[in-house]
Amino acid sequence: MGANEALGRPRVLHVEVGGTYGGSLRALEVYLKYADNSRLSHDLLVYFPTPRLETVAGLVDRCWRLRERVPSWLARPRLKARGGRAEAAAFGKLSLTVDVKELATNVRRRLPLLPSVIRMMARGRYQVVHVNNTFTYQPEAILAARLLRIPVVAHLRNPVRRSRLAQYLLSLTHKVV
């Protein structure tokens, strides 16, 4: 029995794609800063190197990174802040809605991460996995947790178009907030 179980603190694994700092990772940082650590033990799994990760890593018990490089498909033009609002540098019109084609591409690109994510989750003996993005951005985390029978709580930060794949991923989560 580990120290966290001996203290009666449930273990939560927060899962984040990484690659860039902002949005969901910033929201997680704020949550962790004010979380009651006497009640929960927090770990963080980030798939790819992320600027300012050390700030968030200092707020959790353990922090892991799966890969050493950000893949080219994830490296994209950054949003530039101008006058208090974000403007797309090279996107043209920026749509926050996840469409079916994008979702299928996300699943195809990220399935190679699945074995590593399963190993990390199994090693940690977590009571819950928190997918810190809209559930469609982390299909491998949801599948891994489901295979290990760990409940999944996922954030819904962007609109998701209705599709069989999105409905299937949603059905694998226990709670969406």
C-alpha distance (Angstrom), angle and dihedral (degrees) to the residues before:
residue distance angle dihedral
M1 . . .
G2 3.80 . .
A3 3.80 126.6 .
N4 3.78 92.8 -100.5
E5 3.80 94.1 53.8
A6 3.81 90.5 45.5
L7 3.81 89.2 55.2
G8 3.79 89.6 49.1
R9 3.80 92.6 -118.9
P10 3.80 114.1 143.9
R11 3.80 113.2 -129.3
V12 3.80 116.9 -121.2
L13 3.79 122.7 -168.3
H14 3.80 113.0 -156.3
V15 3.81 110.4 -157.9
E16 3.79 121.5 -157.1
V17 3.81 130.0 172.4
G18 3.80 94.2 -142.0
G19 3.77 125.5 -175.4
T20 3.79 92.1 126.0
Y21 3.79 134.8 37.6
G22 3.78 120.2 -126.6
G23 3.78 138.9 57.0
S24 3.78 110.3 41.7
L25 3.81 95.7 11.7
R26 3.80 90.9 52.3
A27 3.83 89.8 49.3
L28 3.81 89.6 51.0
E29 3.81 90.6 49.7
V30 3.81 90.9 54.3
Y31 3.82 91.5 47.2
L32 3.81 92.8 49.6
K33 3.79 92.0 47.1
Y34 3.81 90.5 61.1
A35 3.82 100.5 30.6
D36 3.80 119.6 121.8
N37 3.81 100.1 -115.3
S38 3.79 92.0 -171.6
R39 3.81 87.7 71.2
L40 3.82 103.7 40.2
S41 3.78 137.7 28.3
H42 3.81 111.4 -139.0
D43 3.81 127.1 -154.1
L44 3.80 126.7 173.3
L45 3.79 130.1 -145.5
V46 3.81 116.0 -167.7
Y47 3.79 118.6 -177.6
F48 3.80 98.9 -153.0
P49 3.83 138.9 25.0
T50 3.78 109.9 -79.5
P51 3.81 132.0 -167.3
R52 3.82 113.2 -113.9
L53 3.81 91.6 12.9
E54 3.81 90.3 136.4
T55 3.82 89.1 67.3
V56 3.80 91.8 58.3
A57 3.82 93.3 37.1
G58 3.80 88.8 60.8
L59 3.81 89.4 62.1
V60 3.83 97.1 56.1
D61 3.80 134.8 63.4
R62 3.81 93.4 -122.7
C63 3.79 134.7 6.9
W64 3.81 126.3 -165.4
R65 3.77 133.7 -174.5
L66 3.81 117.7 -157.2
R67 3.80 100.8 -160.5
E68 3.80 135.3 32.9
R69 3.81 96.7 -142.9
V70 3.78 136.9 42.6
P71 3.83 107.4 -118.3
S72 3.79 117.7 -119.4
W73 3.81 92.3 -116.2
L74 3.81 89.6 61.0
A75 3.80 97.0 43.1
R76 3.80 103.7 88.9
P77 3.78 137.8 153.5
R78 3.78 111.7 -63.0
L79 3.75 124.3 -123.0
K80 3.79 112.5 -112.4
A81 3.78 119.7 -144.1
R82 3.79 111.5 -132.6
G83 3.75 124.6 172.2
G84 3.80 93.7 -15.4
R85 3.82 95.9 -52.7
A86 3.78 132.3 90.1
E87 3.77 117.9 -116.6
A88 3.77 124.5 -170.1
A89 3.78 110.8 -113.7
A90 3.80 97.5 -157.3
F91 3.79 107.6 -3.2
G92 3.78 102.5 90.6
K93 3.77 100.2 -153.6
L94 3.79 111.9 14.7
S95 3.80 114.3 -143.4
L96 3.78 119.7 -167.7
T97 3.79 93.1 -168.2
V98 3.79 113.2 105.6
D99 3.78 107.2 -135.7
V100 3.79 127.1 -156.2
K101 3.81 95.6 -104.0
E102 3.81 91.8 50.7
L103 3.80 90.9 48.2
A104 3.81 92.4 51.0
T105 3.81 89.8 48.3
N106 3.83 90.9 50.0
V107 3.79 90.8 52.9
R108 3.81 93.4 47.4
R109 3.82 93.7 48.1
R110 3.77 96.0 44.8
L111 3.79 102.9 42.7
P112 3.83 90.8 88.0
L113 3.83 86.1 65.8
L114 3.81 91.7 58.8
P115 3.85 99.4 89.8
S116 3.83 91.9 49.4
V117 3.79 92.3 47.0
I118 3.82 91.0 49.4
R119 3.82 91.3 51.6
M120 3.81 92.5 49.2
M121 3.80 93.3 48.5
A122 3.80 93.6 45.7
R123 3.79 92.7 48.7
G124 3.80 92.4 52.9
R125 3.82 97.5 50.7
Y126 3.80 91.9 -142.5
Q127 3.79 125.6 -169.8
V128 3.82 92.9 -153.7
V129 3.80 138.8 11.0
H130 3.80 118.2 -144.6
V131 3.81 111.9 -155.5
N132 3.79 99.7 -155.7
N133 3.81 96.1 -158.7
T134 3.75 137.2 55.1
F135 3.81 101.3 -62.7
T136 3.80 93.7 -115.2
Y137 3.83 90.9 64.8
Q138 3.82 93.3 61.8
P139 3.79 109.9 39.9
E140 3.82 92.2 148.8
A141 3.83 92.4 57.4
I142 3.79 91.5 50.1
L143 3.82 92.7 47.1
A144 3.82 92.7 46.4
A145 3.80 93.2 49.9
R146 3.78 91.4 46.7
L147 3.82 92.1 50.7
L148 3.82 88.8 51.1
R149 3.82 91.9 44.0
I150 3.80 93.2 -120.2
P151 3.82 115.1 147.3
V152 3.82 114.7 -113.8
V153 3.79 126.9 -143.8
A154 3.81 112.2 -170.3
H155 3.77 132.6 -172.2
L156 3.76 119.9 -131.2
R157 3.79 103.6 -148.7
N158 3.83 100.0 153.6
P159 3.80 135.3 34.3
V160 3.81 114.1 -91.2
R161 3.78 122.8 -152.2
R162 3.75 116.3 -128.7
S163 3.79 113.8 -100.8
R164 3.79 137.2 141.0
L165 3.79 90.8 -107.4
A166 3.82 93.2 50.7
Q167 3.81 90.8 46.5
Y168 3.80 90.5 49.4
L169 3.82 92.7 51.4
L170 3.79 90.0 46.3
S171 3.82 90.2 52.1
L172 3.82 89.6 57.1
T173 3.81 93.4 58.4
H174 3.78 122.9 84.7
K175 3.81 97.2 -153.1
V176 3.78 135.4 9.4
V177 3.79 118.2 -159.5
